[in-house]
Amino acid sequence: MAKPDYIICLECESEVGDFTWRDGEVRRAVCEVCGNSDADAFSLPEEFDQDVDEDEEEAEYVEDYDDFEDEEEEE
Ligand SMILES: [Zn+2]
């Protein structure tokens, strides 16, 4: 398995780009946001995505709605 560009801190859900990757798994990582340094408490982006899919779709919908409102005000 190739090294990912970043991993996800399971404590605060931040993206962490500074970590040690070996033999297909995280060996060492430190989250700069919450200070988590337990390699087991990080997840790969593709594994974590499945949990956050619903939240991302909701955020996109809100953005589209804001654009629609702006257009109406101009007319
Ligand atoms: Zn963190």
N, CA, C, O and the ligand as a Tripos MOL2 file, in Angstrom:
@<TRIPOS>MOLECULE
protein
  301   299    76     0     0
PROTEIN
NO_CHARGES

@<TRIPOS>ATOM
      1 N           0.8410   -1.2030    0.0000 N.3       1 MET1
      2 CA          0.0000    0.0000    0.0000 C.3       1 MET1
      3 C           0.8740    1.2510    0.0000 C.2       1 MET1
      4 O           1.8430    1.3440    0.7530 O.2       1 MET1
      5 N           0.5180    2.2140   -0.8570 N.am      2 ALA2
      6 CA          1.3230    3.4300   -0.9810 C.3       2 ALA2
      7 C           1.0750    4.3690    0.1950 C.2       2 ALA2
      8 O           0.0190    4.3440    0.8260 O.2       2 ALA2
      9 N           2.0680    5.1840    0.4630 N.am      3 LYS3
     10 CA          1.9310    6.1610    1.5440 C.3       3 LYS3
     11 C           0.9300    7.2430    1.1490 C.2       3 LYS3
     12 O           1.0500    7.8280    0.0720 O.2       3 LYS3
     13 N          -0.0460    7.5150    1.9950 N.am      4 PRO4
     14 CA         -1.0230    8.5730    1.6870 C.3       4 PRO4
     15 C          -0.4100    9.9630    1.8670 C.2       4 PRO4
     16 O           0.6140   10.1100    2.5340 O.2       4 PRO4
     17 N          -1.0350   10.9800    1.2720 N.am      5 ASP5
     18 CA         -0.5390   12.3570    1.3940 C.3       5 ASP5
     19 C          -0.6850   12.8540    2.8240 C.2       5 ASP5
     20 O           0.1100   13.6670    3.2950 O.2       5 ASP5
     21 N          -1.7060   12.3590    3.5080 N.am      6 TYR6
     22 CA         -1.9260   12.7900    4.8810 C.3       6 TYR6
     23 C          -2.7590   11.7270    5.5910 C.2       6 TYR6
     24 O          -3.3270   10.8420    4.9520 O.2       6 TYR6
     25 N          -2.8250   11.8240    6.9080 N.am      7 ILE7
     26 CA         -3.6640   10.9240    7.6930 C.3       7 ILE7
     27 C          -4.5920   11.7720    8.5630 C.2       7 ILE7
     28 O          -4.3940   12.9790    8.6970 O.2       7 ILE7
     29 N          -5.5890   11.1430    9.1430 N.am      8 ILE8
     30 CA         -6.5770   11.8740    9.9300 C.3       8 ILE8
     31 C          -6.3860   11.5630   11.4160 C.2       8 ILE8
     32 O          -6.3130   10.4010   11.8150 O.2       8 ILE8
     33 N          -6.3080   12.6160   12.2210 N.am      9 CYS9
     34 CA         -6.2380   12.4450   13.6680 C.3       9 CYS9
     35 C          -7.6370   12.1010   14.1760 C.2       9 CYS9
     36 O          -8.5830   12.8540   13.9460 O.2       9 CYS9
     37 N          -7.7710   10.9680   14.8660 N.am     10 LEU10
     38 CA         -9.0940   10.5440   15.3330 C.3      10 LEU10
     39 C          -9.5360   11.3220   16.5640 C.2      10 LEU10
     40 O         -10.7080   11.2780   16.9370 O.2      10 LEU10
     41 N          -8.6120   12.0310   17.1950 N.am     11 GLU11
     42 CA         -8.9550   12.8050   18.3860 C.3      11 GLU11
     43 C          -9.6590   14.1110   18.0260 C.2      11 GLU11
     44 O         -10.6110   14.5080   18.6990 O.2      11 GLU11
     45 N          -9.1910   14.7910   16.9540 N.am     12 CYS12
     46 CA         -9.7600   16.0920   16.6060 C.3      12 CYS12
     47 C         -10.1280   16.1680   15.1250 C.2      12 CYS12
     48 O         -10.5750   17.2160   14.6590 O.2      12 CYS12
     49 N          -9.9490   15.0710   14.3760 N.am     13 GLU13
     50 CA        -10.3270   14.9740   12.9560 C.3      13 GLU13
     51 C          -9.5630   15.9460   12.0700 C.2      13 GLU13
     52 O         -10.0750   16.3810   11.0390 O.2      13 GLU13
     53 N          -8.3330   16.2920   12.4690 N.am     14 SER14
     54 CA         -7.4990   17.1650   11.6460 C.3      14 SER14
     55 C          -6.6760   16.3360   10.6700 C.2      14 SER14
     56 O          -6.3960   15.1650   10.9250 O.2      14 SER14
     57 N          -6.2890   16.9460    9.5470 N.am     15 GLU15
     58 CA         -5.3890   16.2950    8.6160 C.3      15 GLU15
     59 C          -3.9580   16.4930    9.0960 C.2      15 GLU15
     60 O          -3.5510   17.6100    9.4150 O.2      15 GLU15
     61 N          -3.1930   15.3940    9.1460 N.am     16 VAL16
     62 CA         -1.8150   15.4540    9.6140 C.3      16 VAL16
     63 C          -0.9010   14.9770    8.4920 C.2      16 VAL16
     64 O          -0.9880   13.8290    8.0560 O.2      16 VAL16
     65 N          -0.0170   15.8730    8.0220 N.am     17 GLY17
     66 CA          0.8520   15.5300    6.9020 C.3      17 GLY17
     67 C           2.2330   15.0800    7.3320 C.2      17 GLY17
     68 O           2.9880   14.5530    6.5150 O.2      17 GLY17
     69 N           2.5810   15.2760    8.5940 N.am     18 ASP18
     70 CA          3.9110   14.9230    9.0870 C.3      18 ASP18
     71 C           3.8240   13.6390    9.8870 C.2      18 ASP18
     72 O           3.4690   13.6620   11.0650 O.2      18 ASP18
     73 N           4.1490   12.5110    9.2520 N.am     19 PHE19
     74 CA          4.0770   11.2260    9.9500 C.3      19 PHE19
     75 C           5.0530   10.2440    9.3150 C.2      19 PHE19
     76 O           5.5260   10.4580    8.1990 O.2      19 PHE19
     77 N           5.3460    9.1760   10.0310 N.am     20 THR20
     78 CA          6.2520    8.1420    9.5240 C.3      20 THR20
     79 C           5.4320    6.9510    9.0350 C.2      20 THR20
     80 O           4.5950    6.4130    9.7590 O.2      20 THR20
     81 N           5.6920    6.5520    7.7910 N.am     21 TRP21
     82 CA          4.9210    5.4830    7.1500 C.3      21 TRP21
     83 C           5.8650    4.3300    6.8150 C.2      21 TRP21
     84 O           6.8810    4.5300    6.1490 O.2      21 TRP21
     85 N           5.5260    3.1110    7.2800 N.am     22 ARG22
     86 CA          6.3870    1.9680    6.9690 C.3      22 ARG22
     87 C           5.5700    0.6850    6.9350 C.2      22 ARG22
     88 O           4.7040    0.4660    7.7820 O.2      22 ARG22
     89 N           5.8500   -0.1550    5.9550 N.am     23 ASP23
     90 CA          5.1860   -1.4580    5.8220 C.3      23 ASP23
     91 C           3.6620   -1.3270    5.7800 C.2      23 ASP23
     92 O           2.9480   -2.1690    6.3240 O.2      23 ASP23
     93 N           3.1710   -0.2780    5.1380 N.am     24 GLY24
     94 CA          1.7410   -0.1540    4.9120 C.3      24 GLY24
     95 C           0.9370    0.3470    6.0990 C.2      24 GLY24
     96 O          -0.2870    0.2230    6.1160 O.2      24 GLY24
     97 N           1.6110    0.9090    7.0880 N.am     25 GLU25
     98 CA          0.8450    1.4650    8.2040 C.3      25 GLU25
     99 C           1.5730    2.6190    8.8760 C.2      25 GLU25
    100 O           2.7730    2.8080    8.6750 O.2      25 GLU25
    101 N           0.8420    3.3880    9.6730 N.am     26 VAL26
    102 CA          1.4130    4.5350   10.3700 C.3      26 VAL26
    103 C           2.2730    4.0430   11.5310 C.2      26 VAL26
    104 O           1.8070    3.3090   12.4030 O.2      26 VAL26
    105 N           3.5250    4.4600   11.5240 N.am     27 ARG27
    106 CA          4.4370    4.0620   12.6020 C.3      27 ARG27
    107 C           4.5600    5.1490   13.6580 C.2      27 ARG27
    108 O           4.6320    4.8760   14.8570 O.2      27 ARG27
    109 N           4.5810    6.3870   13.1810 N.am     28 ARG28
    110 CA          4.7370    7.5130   14.1140 C.3      28 ARG28
    111 C           4.0260    8.7220   13.5570 C.2      28 ARG28
    112 O           4.1650    9.0370   12.3750 O.2      28 ARG28
    113 N           3.2760    9.3960   14.3830 N.am     29 ALA29
    114 CA          2.5770   10.6040   13.9320 C.3      29 ALA29
    115 C           2.3070   11.4990   15.1290 C.2      29 ALA29
    116 O           2.0890   11.0260   16.2440 O.2      29 ALA29
    117 N           2.3270   12.7910   14.8770 N.am     30 VAL30
    118 CA          2.0150   13.7590   15.9300 C.3      30 VAL30
    119 C           1.0520   14.7880   15.3540 C.2      30 VAL30
    120 O           1.3370   15.4130   14.3320 O.2      30 VAL30
    121 N          -0.0910   14.9600   16.0160 N.am     31 CYS31
    122 CA         -1.0570   15.9540   15.5780 C.3      31 CYS31
    123 C          -0.6830   17.3040   16.1850 C.2      31 CYS31
    124 O          -0.5810   17.4420   17.4040 O.2      31 CYS31
    125 N          -0.4780   18.3030   15.3110 N.am     32 GLU32
    126 CA         -0.0960   19.6340   15.8040 C.3      32 GLU32
    127 C          -1.2750   20.3570   16.4410 C.2      32 GLU32
    128 O          -1.0840   21.3170   17.1880 O.2      32 GLU32
    129 N          -2.4900   19.9050   16.1530 N.am     33 VAL33
    130 CA         -3.6800   20.5950   16.6490 C.3      33 VAL33
    131 C          -3.9800   20.2170   18.1020 C.2      33 VAL33
    132 O          -4.1700   21.0950   18.9440 O.2      33 VAL33
    133 N          -4.0230   18.9020   18.4010 N.am     34 CYS34
    134 CA         -4.4140   18.4840   19.7510 C.3      34 CYS34
    135 C          -3.2760   17.7860   20.4920 C.2      34 CYS34
    136 O          -3.4230   17.4530   21.6690 O.2      34 CYS34
    137 N          -2.1450   17.5580   19.8240 N.am     35 GLY35
    138 CA         -1.0050   16.9560   20.4910 C.3      35 GLY35
    139 C          -1.0320   15.4440   20.5620 C.2      35 GLY35
    140 O          -0.1700   14.8400   21.1990 O.2      35 GLY35
    141 N          -2.0060   14.8250   19.9200 N.am     36 ASN36
    142 CA         -2.1060   13.3680   19.8950 C.3      36 ASN36
    143 C          -0.8650   12.7640   19.2360 C.2      36 ASN36
    144 O          -0.5090   13.1570   18.1250 O.2      36 ASN36
    145 N          -0.2060   11.8220   19.8980 N.am     37 SER37
    146 CA          0.9860   11.1930   19.3250 C.3      37 SER37
    147 C           0.8830    9.6710   19.3670 C.2      37 SER37
    148 O           1.8980    8.9790   19.3000 O.2      37 SER37
    149 N          -0.3410    9.1450   19.4770 N.am     38 ASP38
    150 CA         -0.5600    7.7030   19.4820 C.3      38 ASP38
    151 C          -0.8290    7.2360   18.0550 C.2      38 ASP38
    152 O          -1.8650    7.5720   17.4810 O.2      38 ASP38
    153 N           0.0880    6.4700   17.4820 N.am     39 ALA39
    154 CA         -0.0300    6.0550   16.0730 C.3      39 ALA39
    155 C          -1.3300    5.3040   15.8150 C.2      39 ALA39
    156 O          -1.8320    5.3220   14.6910 O.2      39 ALA39
    157 N          -1.8790    4.6530   16.8170 N.am     40 ASP40
    158 CA         -3.1410    3.9210   16.6440 C.3      40 ASP40
    159 C          -4.3400    4.8620   16.5670 C.2      40 ASP40
    160 O          -5.4230    4.4500   16.1510 O.2      40 ASP40
    161 N          -4.1600    6.1080   16.9570 N.am     41 ALA41
    162 CA         -5.2730    7.0610   16.9890 C.3      41 ALA41
    163 C          -5.2960    7.9350   15.7430 C.2      41 ALA41
    164 O          -5.7780    9.0670   15.7760 O.2      41 ALA41
    165 N          -4.7650    7.3960   14.6320 N.am     42 PHE42
    166 CA         -4.8440    8.0810   13.3470 C.3      42 PHE42
    167 C          -5.4690    7.1420   12.3340 C.2      42 PHE42
    168 O          -5.3060    5.9250   12.4160 O.2      42 PHE42
    169 N          -6.1960    7.7230   11.3670 N.am     43 SER43
    170 CA         -6.8560    6.9120   10.3560 C.3      43 SER43
    171 C          -6.4390    7.3660    8.9650 C.2      43 SER43
    172 O          -6.1030    8.5330    8.7650 O.2      43 SER43
    173 N          -6.4590    6.4340    7.9920 N.am     44 LEU44
    174 CA         -6.1640    6.8130    6.6160 C.3      44 LEU44
    175 C          -7.3620    7.5410    6.0220 C.2      44 LEU44
    176 O          -8.5050    7.2520    6.3770 O.2      44 LEU44
    177 N          -7.1030    8.4950    5.1080 N.am     45 PRO45
    178 CA         -8.2010    9.2780    4.5070 C.3      45 PRO45
    179 C          -9.2910    8.4080    3.9010 C.2      45 PRO45
    180 O         -10.4710    8.6960    4.0980 O.2      45 PRO45
    181 N          -8.9410    7.3520    3.1680 N.am     46 GLU46
    182 CA         -9.9610    6.5320    2.4990 C.3      46 GLU46
    183 C         -10.8140    5.7580    3.5040 C.2      46 GLU46
    184 O         -11.9770    5.4610    3.2310 O.2      46 GLU46
    185 N         -10.2500    5.4340    4.6500 N.am     47 GLU47
    186 CA        -11.0360    4.7550    5.6800 C.3      47 GLU47
    187 C         -11.9560    5.7450    6.3920 C.2      47 GLU47
    188 O         -13.0920    5.4250    6.7410 O.2      47 GLU47
    189 N         -11.4340    6.9510    6.5970 N.am     48 PHE48
    190 CA        -12.1780    7.9540    7.3500 C.3      48 PHE48
    191 C         -13.3120    8.5520    6.5200 C.2      48 PHE48
    192 O         -14.3510    8.9210    7.0690 O.2      48 PHE48
    193 N         -13.1230    8.6530    5.1910 N.am     49 ASP49
    194 CA        -14.1200    9.2680    4.3130 C.3      49 ASP49
    195 C         -15.5020    8.6580    4.4690 C.2      49 ASP49
    196 O         -16.4980    9.3770    4.4060 O.2      49 ASP49
    197 N         -15.5840    7.3660    4.6700 N.am     50 GLN50
    198 CA        -16.8760    6.6900    4.7480 C.3      50 GLN50
    199 C         -17.7250    7.2450    5.8910 C.2      50 GLN50
    200 O         -18.9540    7.2290    5.8180 O.2      50 GLN50
    201 N         -17.0800    7.7270    6.9290 N.am     51 ASP51
    202 CA        -17.8190    8.2260    8.0870 C.3      51 ASP51
    203 C         -18.3030    9.6700    7.9010 C.2      51 ASP51
    204 O         -19.3080   10.0630    8.4940 O.2      51 ASP51
    205 N         -17.6020   10.4560    7.0890 N.am     52 VAL52
    206 CA        -17.9150   11.8810    6.9900 C.3      52 VAL52
    207 C         -18.6790   12.2360    5.7140 C.2      52 VAL52
    208 O         -19.0080   13.4030    5.5050 O.2      52 VAL52
    209 N         -18.9660   11.2590    4.8610 N.am     53 ASP53
    210 CA        -19.6320   11.5350    3.5810 C.3      53 ASP53
    211 C         -20.8980   12.3770    3.7510 C.2      53 ASP53
    212 O         -21.0950   13.3440    3.0150 O.2      53 ASP53
    213 N         -21.7330   12.0320    4.6830 N.am     54 GLU54
    214 CA        -23.0130   12.7200    4.8350 C.3      54 GLU54
    215 C         -22.8140   14.1920    5.1910 C.2      54 GLU54
    216 O         -23.5260   15.0550    4.6770 O.2      54 GLU54
    217 N         -21.8700   14.4780    6.0500 N.am     55 ASP55
    218 CA        -21.6180   15.8560    6.4500 C.3      55 ASP55
    219 C         -21.1420   16.6910    5.2580 C.2      55 ASP55
    220 O         -21.5430   17.8460    5.1150 O.2      55 ASP55
    221 N         -20.2930   16.1190    4.4040 N.am     56 GLU56
    222 CA        -19.7670   16.8700    3.2680 C.3      56 GLU56
    223 C         -20.8810   17.2250    2.2930 C.2      56 GLU56
    224 O         -20.9180   18.3420    1.7770 O.2      56 GLU56
    225 N         -21.7830   16.2950    2.0360 N.am     57 GLU57
    226 CA        -22.8800   16.5640    1.1030 C.3      57 GLU57
    227 C         -23.7620   17.6930    1.6470 C.2      57 GLU57
    228 O         -24.2300   18.5360    0.8830 O.2      57 GLU57
    229 N         -23.9800   17.7100    2.9110 N.am     58 GLU58
    230 CA        -24.8210   18.7390    3.5180 C.3      58 GLU58
    231 C         -24.1750   20.1170    3.3620 C.2      58 GLU58
    232 O         -24.8660   21.0960    3.0810 O.2      58 GLU58
    233 N         -22.8630   20.1980    3.5420 N.am     59 ALA59
    234 CA        -22.1410   21.4620    3.4310 C.3      59 ALA59
    235 C         -22.2240   21.9940    2.0070 C.2      59 ALA59
    236 O         -22.3920   23.1980    1.8130 O.2      59 ALA59
    237 N         -22.1100   21.1290    1.0100 N.am     60 GLU60
    238 CA        -22.1860   21.5800   -0.3830 C.3      60 GLU60
    239 C         -23.5650   22.1570   -0.6820 C.2      60 GLU60
    240 O         -23.6740   23.1560   -1.3930 O.2      60 GLU60
    241 N         -24.5820   21.5650   -0.1670 N.am     61 TYR61
    242 CA        -25.9460   22.0210   -0.4170 C.3      61 TYR61
    243 C         -26.1390   23.4400    0.1340 C.2      61 TYR61
    244 O         -26.7650   24.2780   -0.5140 O.2      61 TYR61
    245 N         -25.6150   23.7000    1.3030 N.am     62 VAL62
    246 CA        -25.7410   25.0310    1.9090 C.3      62 VAL62
    247 C         -25.0310   26.0700    1.0540 C.2      62 VAL62
    248 O         -25.5370   27.1790    0.8800 O.2      62 VAL62
    249 N         -23.8580   25.7220    0.5170 N.am     63 GLU63
    250 CA        -23.1130   26.6650   -0.3200 C.3      63 GLU63
    251 C         -23.9100   27.0040   -1.5780 C.2      63 GLU63
    252 O         -23.9980   28.1710   -1.9580 O.2      63 GLU63
    253 N         -24.4870   25.9970   -2.2220 N.am     64 ASP64
    254 CA        -25.2830   26.2360   -3.4320 C.3      64 ASP64
    255 C         -26.4520   27.1590   -3.1270 C.2      64 ASP64
    256 O         -26.7780   28.0320   -3.9320 O.2      64 ASP64
    257 N         -27.0640   26.9840   -2.0140 N.am     65 TYR65
    258 CA        -28.2280   27.7950   -1.6580 C.3      65 TYR65
    259 C         -27.8290   29.2630   -1.4740 C.2      65 TYR65
    260 O         -28.5780   30.1640   -1.8510 O.2      65 TYR65
    261 N         -26.6520   29.4980   -0.8940 N.am     66 ASP66
    262 CA        -26.1790   30.8690   -0.7150 C.3      66 ASP66
    263 C         -25.9610   31.5490   -2.0600 C.2      66 ASP66
    264 O         -26.3000   32.7220   -2.2190 O.2      66 ASP66
    265 N         -25.3970   30.8260   -3.0340 N.am     67 ASP67
    266 CA        -25.1710   31.3980   -4.3590 C.3      67 ASP67
    267 C         -26.4930   31.8100   -4.9960 C.2      67 ASP67
    268 O         -26.5890   32.8700   -5.6150 O.2      67 ASP67
    269 N         -27.4830   30.9890   -4.8460 N.am     68 PHE68
    270 CA        -28.7880   31.2570   -5.4380 C.3      68 PHE68
    271 C         -29.3830   32.5490   -4.8640 C.2      68 PHE68
    272 O         -29.9740   33.3450   -5.5930 O.2      68 PHE68
    273 N         -29.2280   32.7390   -3.5990 N.am     69 GLU69
    274 CA        -29.7600   33.9480   -2.9600 C.3      69 GLU69
    275 C         -29.0820   35.2170   -3.4700 C.2      69 GLU69
    276 O         -29.7390   36.2350   -3.6850 O.2      69 GLU69
    277 N         -27.7670   35.1490   -3.6610 N.am     70 ASP70
    278 CA        -27.0270   36.3080   -4.1410 C.3      70 ASP70
    279 C         -27.5130   36.7370   -5.5210 C.2      70 ASP70
    280 O         -27.6580   37.9300   -5.7850 O.2      70 ASP70
    281 N         -27.7650   35.7720   -6.3990 N.am     71 GLU71
    282 CA        -28.1960   36.0860   -7.7630 C.3      71 GLU71
    283 C         -29.5420   36.8250   -7.7490 C.2      71 GLU71
    284 O         -29.7610   37.7440   -8.5390 O.2      71 GLU71
    285 N         -30.4060   36.4300   -6.8760 N.am     72 GLU72
    286 CA        -31.7230   37.0690   -6.8470 C.3      72 GLU72
    287 C         -31.6280   38.5340   -6.3830 C.2      72 GLU72
    288 O         -32.3760   39.3920   -6.8510 O.2      72 GLU72
    289 N         -30.7140   38.7960   -5.4750 N.am     73 GLU73
    290 CA        -30.5760   40.1640   -4.9620 C.3      73 GLU73
    291 C         -30.0890   41.1070   -6.0470 C.2      73 GLU73
    292 O         -30.4540   42.2830   -6.0570 O.2      73 GLU73
    293 N         -29.2660   40.6050   -6.9630 N.am     74 GLU74
    294 CA        -28.7230   41.4760   -8.0170 C.3      74 GLU74
    295 C         -29.8110   41.9220   -8.9970 C.2      74 GLU74
    296 O         -29.7070   42.9970   -9.5890 O.2      74 GLU74
    297 N         -30.8290   41.1220   -9.1660 N.am     75 GLU75
    298 CA        -31.8290   41.4450  -10.2020 C.3      75 GLU75
    299 C         -32.8880   42.4460   -9.7970 C.2      75 GLU75
    300 O         -33.7640   42.7750  -10.5960 O.2      75 GLU75
    301 ZN         -5.5760   15.9150   16.7150 Zn       76 ZN76
@<TRIPOS>BOND
     1     1     2 1
     2     2     3 1
     3     3     4 2
     4     3     5 am
     5     5     6 1
     6     6     7 1
     7     7     8 2
     8     7     9 am
     9     9    10 1
    10    10    11 1
    11    11    12 2
    12    11    13 am
    13    13    14 1
    14    14    15 1
    15    15    16 2
    16    15    17 am
    17    17    18 1
    18    18    19 1
    19    19    20 2
    20    19    21 am
    21    21    22 1
    22    22    23 1
    23    23    24 2
    24    23    25 am
    25    25    26 1
    26    26    27 1
    27    27    28 2
    28    27    29 am
    29    29    30 1
    30    30    31 1
    31    31    32 2
    32    31    33 am
    33    33    34 1
    34    34    35 1
    35    35    36 2
    36    35    37 am
    37    37    38 1
    38    38    39 1
    39    39    40 2
    40    39    41 am
    41    41    42 1
    42    42    43 1
    43    43    44 2
    44    43    45 am
    45    45    46 1
    46    46    47 1
    47    47    48 2
    48    47    49 am
    49    49    50 1
    50    50    51 1
    51    51    52 2
    52    51    53 am
    53    53    54 1
    54    54    55 1
    55    55    56 2
    56    55    57 am
    57    57    58 1
    58    58    59 1
    59    59    60 2
    60    59    61 am
    61    61    62 1
    62    62    63 1
    63    63    64 2
    64    63    65 am
    65    65    66 1
    66    66    67 1
    67    67    68 2
    68    67    69 am
    69    69    70 1
    70    70    71 1
    71    71    72 2
    72    71    73 am
    73    73    74 1
    74    74    75 1
    75    75    76 2
    76    75    77 am
    77    77    78 1
    78    78    79 1
    79    79    80 2
    80    79    81 am
    81    81    82 1
    82    82    83 1
    83    83    84 2
    84    83    85 am
    85    85    86 1
    86    86    87 1
    87    87    88 2
    88    87    89 am
    89    89    90 1
    90    90    91 1
    91    91    92 2
    92    91    93 am
    93    93    94 1
    94    94    95 1
    95    95    96 2
    96    95    97 am
    97    97    98 1
    98    98    99 1
    99    99   100 2
   100    99   101 am
   101   101   102 1
   102   102   103 1
   103   103   104 2
   104   103   105 am
   105   105   106 1
   106   106   107 1
   107   107   108 2
   108   107   109 am
   109   109   110 1
   110   110   111 1
   111   111   112 2
   112   111   113 am
   113   113   114 1
   114   114   115 1
   115   115   116 2
   116   115   117 am
   117   117   118 1
   118   118   119 1
   119   119   120 2
   120   119   121 am
   121   121   122 1
   122   122   123 1
   123   123   124 2
   124   123   125 am
   125   125   126 1
   126   126   127 1
   127   127   128 2
   128   127   129 am
   129   129   130 1
   130   130   131 1
   131   131   132 2
   132   131   133 am
   133   133   134 1
   134   134   135 1
   135   135   136 2
   136   135   137 am
   137   137   138 1
   138   138   139 1
   139   139   140 2
   140   139   141 am
   141   141   142 1
   142   142   143 1
   143   143   144 2
   144   143   145 am
   145   145   146 1
   146   146   147 1
   147   147   148 2
   148   147   149 am
   149   149   150 1
   150   150   151 1
   151   151   152 2
   152   151   153 am
   153   153   154 1
   154   154   155 1
   155   155   156 2
   156   155   157 am
   157   157   158 1
   158   158   159 1
   159   159   160 2
   160   159   161 am
   161   161   162 1
   162   162   163 1
   163   163   164 2
   164   163   165 am
   165   165   166 1
   166   166   167 1
   167   167   168 2
   168   167   169 am
   169   169   170 1
   170   170   171 1
   171   171   172 2
   172   171   173 am
   173   173   174 1
   174   174   175 1
   175   175   176 2
   176   175   177 am
   177   177   178 1
   178   178   179 1
   179   179   180 2
   180   179   181 am
   181   181   182 1
   182   182   183 1
   183   183   184 2
   184   183   185 am
   185   185   186 1
   186   186   187 1
   187   187   188 2
   188   187   189 am
   189   189   190 1
   190   190   191 1
   191   191   192 2
   192   191   193 am
   193   193   194 1
   194   194   195 1
   195   195   196 2
   196   195   197 am
   197   197   198 1
   198   198   199 1
   199   199   200 2
   200   199   201 am
   201   201   202 1
   202   202   203 1
   203   203   204 2
   204   203   205 am
   205   205   206 1
   206   206   207 1
   207   207   208 2
   208   207   209 am
   209   209   210 1
   210   210   211 1
   211   211   212 2
   212   211   213 am
   213   213   214 1
   214   214   215 1
   215   215   216 2
   216   215   217 am
   217   217   218 1
   218   218   219 1
   219   219   220 2
   220   219   221 am
   221   221   222 1
   222   222   223 1
   223   223   224 2
   224   223   225 am
   225   225   226 1
   226   226   227 1
   227   227   228 2
   228   227   229 am
   229   229   230 1
   230   230   231 1
   231   231   232 2
   232   231   233 am
   233   233   234 1
   234   234   235 1
   235   235   236 2
   236   235   237 am
   237   237   238 1
   238   238   239 1
   239   239   240 2
   240   239   241 am
   241   241   242 1
   242   242   243 1
   243   243   244 2
   244   243   245 am
   245   245   246 1
   246   246   247 1
   247   247   248 2
   248   247   249 am
   249   249   250 1
   250   250   251 1
   251   251   252 2
   252   251   253 am
   253   253   254 1
   254   254   255 1
   255   255   256 2
   256   255   257 am
   257   257   258 1
   258   258   259 1
   259   259   260 2
   260   259   261 am
   261   261   262 1
   262   262   263 1
   263   263   264 2
   264   263   265 am
   265   265   266 1
   266   266   267 1
   267   267   268 2
   268   267   269 am
   269   269   270 1
   270   270   271 1
   271   271   272 2
   272   271   273 am
   273   273   274 1
   274   274   275 1
   275   275   276 2
   276   275   277 am
   277   277   278 1
   278   278   279 1
   279   279   280 2
   280   279   281 am
   281   281   282 1
   282   282   283 1
   283   283   284 2
   284   283   285 am
   285   285   286 1
   286   286   287 1
   287   287   288 2
   288   287   289 am
   289   289   290 1
   290   290   291 1
   291   291   292 2
   292   291   293 am
   293   293   294 1
   294   294   295 1
   295   295   296 2
   296   295   297 am
   297   297   298 1
   298   298   299 1
   299   299   300 2
@<TRIPOS>SUBSTRUCTURE
     1 MET1         2 RESIDUE 1 A MET
     2 ALA2         6 RESIDUE 1 A ALA
     3 LYS3        10 RESIDUE 1 A LYS
     4 PRO4        14 RESIDUE 1 A PRO
     5 ASP5        18 RESIDUE 1 A ASP
     6 TYR6        22 RESIDUE 1 A TYR
     7 ILE7        26 RESIDUE 1 A ILE
     8 ILE8        30 RESIDUE 1 A ILE
     9 CYS9        34 RESIDUE 1 A CYS
    10 LEU10       38 RESIDUE 1 A LEU
    11 GLU11       42 RESIDUE 1 A GLU
    12 CYS12       46 RESIDUE 1 A CYS
    13 GLU13       50 RESIDUE 1 A GLU
    14 SER14       54 RESIDUE 1 A SER
    15 GLU15       58 RESIDUE 1 A GLU
    16 VAL16       62 RESIDUE 1 A VAL
    17 GLY17       66 RESIDUE 1 A GLY
    18 ASP18       70 RESIDUE 1 A ASP
    19 PHE19       74 RESIDUE 1 A PHE
    20 THR20       78 RESIDUE 1 A THR
    21 TRP21       82 RESIDUE 1 A TRP
    22 ARG22       86 RESIDUE 1 A ARG
    23 ASP23       90 RESIDUE 1 A ASP
    24 GLY24       94 RESIDUE 1 A GLY
    25 GLU25       98 RESIDUE 1 A GLU
    26 VAL26      102 RESIDUE 1 A VAL
    27 ARG27      106 RESIDUE 1 A ARG
    28 ARG28      110 RESIDUE 1 A ARG
    29 ALA29      114 RESIDUE 1 A ALA
    30 VAL30      118 RESIDUE 1 A VAL
    31 CYS31      122 RESIDUE 1 A CYS
    32 GLU32      126 RESIDUE 1 A GLU
    33 VAL33      130 RESIDUE 1 A VAL
    34 CYS34      134 RESIDUE 1 A CYS
    35 GLY35      138 RESIDUE 1 A GLY
    36 ASN36      142 RESIDUE 1 A ASN
    37 SER37      146 RESIDUE 1 A SER
    38 ASP38      150 RESIDUE 1 A ASP
    39 ALA39      154 RESIDUE 1 A ALA
    40 ASP40      158 RESIDUE 1 A ASP
    41 ALA41      162 RESIDUE 1 A ALA
    42 PHE42      166 RESIDUE 1 A PHE
    43 SER43      170 RESIDUE 1 A SER
    44 LEU44      174 RESIDUE 1 A LEU
    45 PRO45      178 RESIDUE 1 A PRO
    46 GLU46      182 RESIDUE 1 A GLU
    47 GLU47      186 RESIDUE 1 A GLU
    48 PHE48      190 RESIDUE 1 A PHE
    49 ASP49      194 RESIDUE 1 A ASP
    50 GLN50      198 RESIDUE 1 A GLN
    51 ASP51      202 RESIDUE 1 A ASP
    52 VAL52      206 RESIDUE 1 A VAL
    53 ASP53      210 RESIDUE 1 A ASP
    54 GLU54      214 RESIDUE 1 A GLU
    55 ASP55      218 RESIDUE 1 A ASP
    56 GLU56      222 RESIDUE 1 A GLU
    57 GLU57      226 RESIDUE 1 A GLU
    58 GLU58      230 RESIDUE 1 A GLU
    59 ALA59      234 RESIDUE 1 A ALA
    60 GLU60      238 RESIDUE 1 A GLU
    61 TYR61      242 RESIDUE 1 A TYR
    62 VAL62      246 RESIDUE 1 A VAL
    63 GLU63      250 RESIDUE 1 A GLU
    64 ASP64      254 RESIDUE 1 A ASP
    65 TYR65      258 RESIDUE 1 A TYR
    66 ASP66      262 RESIDUE 1 A ASP
    67 ASP67      266 RESIDUE 1 A ASP
    68 PHE68      270 RESIDUE 1 A PHE
    69 GLU69      274 RESIDUE 1 A GLU
    70 ASP70      278 RESIDUE 1 A ASP
    71 GLU71      282 RESIDUE 1 A GLU
    72 GLU72      286 RESIDUE 1 A GLU
    73 GLU73      290 RESIDUE 1 A GLU
    74 GLU74      294 RESIDUE 1 A GLU
    75 GLU75      298 RESIDUE 1 A GLU
    76 ZN76       301 GROUP 0 **** ****
